[in-house]
């Protein structure tokens, strides 16, 4: 009699614990979704990855018809904001820069954390800001176009890289 009562108490505690976890998870998701752009509910863990299909641009266009030009999906477990019009991209780039510069901490980003480039590492915000300022100042040069300047710089950079990897040249 005592063992069945003990099992009943343990199972009751476990059920209450699991229900508390599920309810707190749902409340947390509802609160978080209020602050985010609208979007469809995704699958746990895998998010919307199976729904995107072979042509994401068509899927995103269909979703934009339902949720608007700015909506949120989940790429795996990471929430991702999709900007689906030229106007929304322009507004995000010009007026909301600080909200759109972070990257999720994917495995590839964690492994490249010490690599300092525009795409990877903890200094990517600073590097992008510097690169934007430099490109903006290059764009103000009257004598040649930005594309020509970038091509010239890319050629000189590739020459430096080749000479540093091949010491006989």
Order of alpha helices (4+ residues) and beta strands (2+ residues): alpha-alpha-alpha-beta-beta-alpha-alpha-alpha-alpha
